[in-house]
Amino acid sequence: MISRIKLAEHLCSGLAGWHQLQVAQNLGTLSGEDSARNIIAQIVNSQGRFAPATSQLPKNWGATKRRIDIALLGRTQNATTWYGSVEVKWPGTAFDPHLVREQIVQDALRVTFVETSVLNANFVLLGGAVESIRILFDDAHPNAADRESRRLAFGSLFSRNLTTPDGFLNNSRWSKEFPEACDRVPKNVLGNFNGKIKTKLLALSESRFSSAGVVGSVFLWQCNRTRGAAAA
């Protein structure tokens, strides 16, 4: 069985290479989540271990229209085991970082409420041009205290350093900075969750050109939560 870290490395390296090719063809601005999901599915399928399925309803979510970007299923016919789930974010050239930060936190929480087994991969994958990553993590908001507070909390949850890969937000902080964090988890699954959100950076990769340096980055985090008051 391929390890979570090895799979994460394949996904990050493959997507960074794909983005580098896009930039080389002057198509970098056309990179987006739909294209990234297709590349992820190809990489997952190539491992020969899992069957990727896009826009899937988790087994434990009941009757809801909510879906997960990519499910990692067994390769046997009519396989029902979920080995993992992946939520993908690839911000374009123009976006509201305040909103996208909350969406990524929502994704992190969503994958922790998907019933998985064996590999138990609860992945959030974020990629984009170097400018987009900078806007999300590094560009301060000196004249907007709420935006700056959310940016700092976002950075506390999502490490970009493999030597210090762990991040977390306790309930009091995530519920204050990201009040809609739970809105995309079905209420029957969410229960009265008030635990801690935790992440671990498993892999990162960069798209580079010798003259321009880094032109894009891809990060992948394993996401978990403490139980808190979640439903049984």
Buried (B, 14 or more C-beta within 10 A) or exposed (E): EBEBEEBBBBBBBBBBBBBBEBBEEEEBEEBEBEBBBBBBBEBBEEBEBBBBBBEBBBEEBEEEEEBBBBBBBBEEEEEEBBBBBBBBBBBBEEBEBBEBBBBBBBBBBBBBBBEBEEBBBBBBBBBBBBEBBEBBBEEEBEEEEEBBBBBEBBBBBBBBEEEEBEBBBBBEBBBEBBEEBBEBBBEEBBBEBBBBBBBBBBBBBBBBEEEEEEBBBBBBBBBBBBEBEBEE
